[in-house]
Amino acid sequence: MSAIRALRQLSISSSCAFATRSATRSVARAALAARAAPVSSASRAFSVSARRLGEGASDVALAQRLGEELKYENEATPAAEPDFLKAFKAQGTWAIEDAPGMDEVTLSRKFGNEDIRLIFSIADIQSEQEPEFEEGEEAAEAEESEVPLHSYPIRCSFSFTKAGASGALTIDAMCQEGTFVIDNISYYNDAKVGTELTAEADWKRRGYYLGPQFDTLDVSLQDEFDKFLQERGINQTLAYFVPEYAEYKEQKEYVSWLKNVKDFVEA
């Protein structure tokens, strides 16, 4: 189990931005369904064809729906690398490790004799739920406030190790609306225990003291930790990048999922 998964039990939830994205996809699916509604005769043809090929009677219709959704998403998603990502890479500060099909993203950098790693997950986007409104309240809510882009929280796990030092410093934080809200700062005498992304290391970490809640520290000490992070590039720019990249990756994974499932159904 990775460090970021261990964080998922720690946070608050905020769902406005994801509700907007979910609503967009819902509208798209409704439009697709409307365009494909008159399929009664086609369905009979699908059924006969499916039975002839030894497939399930619903396979062709499902593949068609998946294909329509895939077509819509491909048309709505720019093929070129987005500008925000080009600008981030151009800075040359953080390296991005993003394996297709995985829900976690790792950013890493060197700072003096330190190795710094940040891990976050797109699962925080996927797990958001649409807000519930009482009857008549939805319109009023929409009029009262505009939902800021990328307002949903994303859990982040930072780790710091030093060449020649055996220990590791780790920070659990929440990234939201252009800032990192620190939950706690932990120190491990064994750097492997503090940084390895294995079930064994995660199990060992559960028995360690995680450090005090950050907001209980003296304000002057909190300020010094903030300066420590700012100096290492853990700042507002990074806090805006994380949710933007998470949304970008989630869209890529969704399109890939549509294609893979469609190909499997059609096989």
Buried (B, 14 or more C-beta within 10 A) or exposed (E): BBBBBBBEEEBEEBBBBBBBBBEEBEEBBEEBEEEEEEEEEEBEEBBEEBEEEEBEEBBBBBBBBBBBBBEBBEEEEEEEEEEEBEEBEEEEBBEBEBEEEBBBBBBBBEBEEBBBBBBBBBBBBEEBEBBEEEEEEEEEEEEEEEBEEBBBBBBBBBBBBBEEEEBBBBBBBBBBBBEBBBBBBBBBEBBBBBBBBEEEBBEBBEEBEBBEEBEEBEEEEBEEBBEBBEEBBBBEEBBBBBBBBBBBBBBBBBBEEBBEBBEEBBE
